[in-house]
Amino acid sequence: MNLFPHSSAHLCSRPRTSGGSCTARLCLIGALVLAGALATGSASQAQSPLPRATPQEPLMRQDQPDPRSPPSRADPSKADPSKAEAATPRARPPRDRRTQLNALFEGLRLAPDEESAKALSNRLDAMFAQSGNASADLIMARAELAAEAKQYDLAVELLDSVIEIAPDYLAARARRATINYMRDDYDDALVDISEVLAREPRHYTALLGLALIMRELGDDKRALEAARKALAVYPRLDAAKEIETELKVGVEGREI
């Protein structure tokens, strides 16, 4: 069936107008007819119902992945940076000196046996031996050699220089207090012990030295107090135990 009432020859026999040639008109008409046919076909296709799914080939939505296709891998460039940061383990920040000392003193107080207590005591001594100054360390080594040779005057002079360089160097003050105690210079020894305990009240060596000097001076009550303070920090310190056992009865009397 011819959709056009006029043939192409009849259209071409019409007089030309300013609208263009016959060939151009035919092309325009053909294009309009083709566009109308396409539009009609699209509309009819849109109105027709979707074919029902069969068990062999179920219908899939456009956003549903095809089970027959291989699984896709996640693009690392599109990963959530916050989740990646949370999954990355963070290194622990280094602990400061005070935190380390607290942990060691707590371990010393709760040490289950002599061996572990001695190990913790050695670690504390090693920390107190750190002056943080190369010159102080060098002079301290010379002072130790002089003390071992029983050149106490020279050792004290060298320790004076160390403490002048590093006033908070507790090992130097404790060592000078010990040497002054050995020289029976209790006054100077007590000055250094007071300085050490003012900076670190848990310094059990200084507390033990205080107990020894107080006992030598006949102040048994203060000697017993110092020994018990040392035992509160270092319960397995044998020298402090001996002083407590020796002075407890005389100061507090016998239990009834």
C-alpha positions in Angstrom: 0.0 0.0 0.0 1.3 3.4 -1.0 1.3 5.7 2.0 1.5 8.8 -0.2 -1.4 9.9 -2.4 1.0 11.2 -5.0 3.8 9.5 -6.8 7.3 10.8 -6.8 6.9 11.9 -10.5 3.8 13.9 -9.6 5.7 15.6 -6.8 8.6 16.4 -9.2 6.2 17.8 -11.8 5.0 20.5 -9.4 6.3 23.9 -10.1 9.4 24.9 -8.1 9.0 27.3 -5.3 11.4 29.3 -3.2 11.3 26.4 -0.7 13.9 24.4 -2.7 14.2 21.7 -5.4 12.0 18.6 -5.8 14.8 16.4 -4.7 15.3 18.2 -1.5 11.6 18.0 -0.8 11.6 14.3 -1.4 14.5 13.8 1.0 12.7 15.9 3.6 9.5 13.9 3.2 11.4 10.7 3.4 13.2 11.8 6.5 9.9 12.8 8.1 8.3 9.5 7.2 11.3 7.6 8.6 11.3 9.6 11.8 7.6 8.9 12.2 8.0 5.2 11.7 10.8 5.1 14.3 8.8 7.0 16.8 5.8 4.7 16.3 8.0 1.7 16.7 9.5 3.0 19.9 6.1 3.9 21.4 4.7 0.5 20.6 7.8 -1.2 22.1 7.4 0.9 25.3 3.8 0.0 25.7 4.3 -3.7 25.1 4.7 -5.7 28.4 8.1 -7.2 29.4 8.5 -10.8 28.5 8.1 -13.1 31.5 11.2 -14.6 33.0 11.8 -18.3 32.4 13.5 -20.5 34.9 16.3 -21.0 32.4 17.1 -17.3 31.9 15.7 -15.1 34.8 15.4 -11.4 34.1 18.1 -9.2 35.7 18.0 -5.6 36.6 20.5 -3.3 35.1 22.1 -2.6 38.5 22.3 -6.4 39.3 25.6 -8.0 38.5 25.7 -10.9 36.0 26.5 -14.1 37.9 28.2 -15.5 34.8 30.7 -12.7 34.8 33.9 -13.0 36.9 33.9 -11.1 40.2 35.2 -7.6 40.0 38.0 -6.5 42.2 37.7 -3.3 44.3 39.6 -0.4 42.9 42.2 0.6 45.6 42.1 4.2 44.4 38.4 4.4 45.4 38.9 3.0 48.9 37.7 5.0 51.9 40.9 6.7 53.3 39.3 6.9 56.8 38.8 3.1 56.9 42.3 2.4 55.5 43.8 4.7 58.2 41.8 2.9 60.9 42.9 -0.5 59.7 46.6 0.5 59.7 48.2 -0.3 63.1 49.7 2.7 64.8 53.0 2.5 66.5 53.0 3.2 70.2 54.6 6.5 71.2 57.8 6.2 73.2 57.3 6.4 77.0 58.9 9.3 78.8 61.3 8.9 81.7 58.8 9.4 84.4 56.4 6.8 83.0 59.3 4.3 82.8 60.3 5.0 86.4 56.8 4.5 87.6 56.5 1.2 85.8 59.8 -0.1 87.2 59.0 1.0 90.8 55.6 -0.6 90.6 57.2 -3.8 89.3 59.8 -3.7 92.1 57.1 -3.3 94.7 55.2 -6.4 93.4 58.2 -8.5 92.5 57.4 -12.2 93.3 60.9 -13.3 94.0 64.5 -12.1 94.7 65.7 -12.7 91.2 63.0 -10.5 89.5 63.4 -7.8 92.2 67.1 -7.7 91.6 66.6 -7.4 87.9 64.2 -4.5 88.3 66.6 -2.9 90.8 69.4 -3.1 88.3 67.3 -1.4 85.6 66.4 1.4 88.0 70.1 1.9 88.9 70.9 2.0 85.1 68.3 4.8 84.6 69.6 6.8 87.5 73.1 6.4 86.1 72.1 8.4 83.0 73.2 11.9 83.4 72.5 13.1 79.8 75.8 14.9 79.7 79.0 13.5 78.2 81.3 15.6 80.4 79.5 14.6 83.6 79.7 10.9 82.6 83.5 11.2 82.0 84.2 12.9 85.4 81.8 10.4 87.1 83.9 7.5 85.8 87.0 9.1 87.2 85.3 9.6 90.6 84.4 5.9 90.7 88.0 4.9 90.1 89.2 7.3 92.9 86.6 5.8 95.3 87.6 2.3 94.5 91.2 3.3 95.2 89.9 4.8 98.5 91.0 8.2 97.4 87.9 9.7 99.0 89.0 13.4 99.0 89.7 13.2 95.2 86.5 11.3 94.6 84.4 14.0 96.4 86.1 16.8 94.5 85.3 15.1 91.2 81.7 14.5 92.3 81.5 18.2 93.1 82.3 18.9 89.5 79.8 16.4 88.2 77.0 17.9 90.3 77.9 21.4 89.2 77.5 20.3 85.6 74.4 18.2 86.2 72.6 19.3 89.4 69.7 16.7 88.9 72.1 13.8 88.4 70.9 11.6 91.3 73.6 8.9 91.0 76.3 11.5 91.6 74.6 12.9 94.7 73.9 9.4 96.1 77.5 8.4 95.4 78.9 11.5 97.2 76.5 10.9 100.1 77.9 7.3 100.4 81.5 8.5 100.3 80.8 11.1 102.9 79.2 8.5 105.1 82.3 6.3 104.8 84.4 9.3 105.8 82.0 9.8 108.8 81.0 13.1 107.4 77.3 12.7 108.3 76.3 16.3 107.8 77.3 16.5 104.2 76.0 13.0 103.6 72.5 14.1 104.9 72.5 17.2 102.7 73.0 15.0 99.6 70.4 12.5 100.8 67.9 15.3 101.3 68.5 16.5 97.8 68.1 13.1 96.3 64.8 12.4 98.2 63.4 15.8 97.3 63.8 14.9 93.6 62.8 11.2 93.9 61.1 10.2 97.2 61.2 6.5 96.1 65.0 6.4 95.9 65.5 3.3 98.2 69.3 3.6 98.3 69.0 7.1 99.7 66.3 6.0 102.2 68.6 3.2 103.3 71.5 5.6 103.7 69.2 7.8 105.8 68.3 4.9 108.0 72.0 3.9 108.6 73.0 7.5 109.5 70.1 8.0 111.9 71.0 4.7 113.6 74.6 5.8 113.9 73.4 9.1 115.4 71.2 7.3 117.9 67.9 8.4 116.4 66.3 5.0 116.2 62.8 6.3 115.5 63.8 8.1 112.4 66.0 5.3 111.4 63.1 2.8 111.6 60.8 5.2 109.6 63.4 5.5 106.9 63.9 1.7 106.7 60.2 1.1 106.4 59.9 3.7 103.7 62.7 1.9 101.8 60.8 -1.4 102.3 57.6 0.1 101.0 59.4 0.8 97.7 61.6 -2.3 97.7 60.1 -5.0 100.0 63.0 -7.5 99.4 65.8 -5.1 100.4 67.6 -7.2 102.9 69.6 -4.3 104.6 66.4 -2.4 105.3 64.8 -5.6 106.7 67.7 -6.0 109.1 67.4 -2.4 110.4 63.6 -2.9 110.9 64.1 -6.1 112.8 66.8 -4.6 115.0 65.0 -1.4 115.9 61.3 -2.3 115.9 61.3 -3.7 119.4 63.3 -0.9 120.9 61.1 1.8 119.3 57.7 0.2 119.5 58.1 -2.3 122.3 57.2 -5.9 122.3 53.7 -7.0 121.2 51.5 -8.4 124.0 
